[in-house]
Amino acid sequence: MFLHCGLAQFESSSAEHAQIEANRTNAKLIQTQEEKLHLERSLETSQRRVQSLEEENEELLAKLNKTDQLNSQLSLQVEEKVREISSLSRQLDTAIQDGKRAAEAQQTRLANRERSSQARVMELEAQLARNRAELSQVRRAKEEADRKFNVRLQDLRDRLEQSHVTNRSMQSYIGFLKTS
């Protein structure tokens, strides 16, 4: 009877132990499923963030290209003004030389020709002064645009670098999540 009672108690204990183990395994399975669900949600969030950062990168690159185009346009305008002023300077030199030769060659028409030449010289000098003032203004605008461009460019580069760092971090994290 003692042996029979001990065997029943052992079987009862084994069944209880098996039930406890089954409960533990079941709890671990539920916990693992919850962790998997959490990791999948985290992966989806990370992937959306990477997509958002890639779109932001594209926008920043478009802005950078637009700034480059503006800088190129301003440079072309400055070059055009320099050529125009150079041409006007040559024209002014030519007009002055023409006036001197005409005065030496034809004393009789000196008054008419001198007035004509002086008017042309004054017009060219006025145009030259206006063009120089405009060139100075364009140069200041270009310098300001260059300064703003360089500040913006550095800001965009910093943001782009931060974006790359974040992307690499997110991709590493995604890789980690995929391997987990």
Salt bridges, closest charged atoms under 4 A:
GLU21 OE2 - ARG24 NH1 2.95
GLU40 OE2 - LYS36 NZ 3.89
GLU56 OE2 - ARG159 NH2 3.45
GLU80 OE1 - ARG83 NH2 2.88
GLU84 OE1 - LYS81 NZ 3.67
ASP98 OD1 - ARG101 NH2 2.72
GLU123 OE2 - ARG120 NH1 3.48
GLU134 OE2 - LYS81 NZ 2.82
GLU144 OE2 - ARG147 NH2 2.44
GLU144 OE2 - LYS148 NZ 3.87
ASP146 OD2 - LYS142 NZ 2.64
ASP155 OD2 - ARG152 NH1 3.04
GLU161 OE2 - ARG168 NH2 3.57
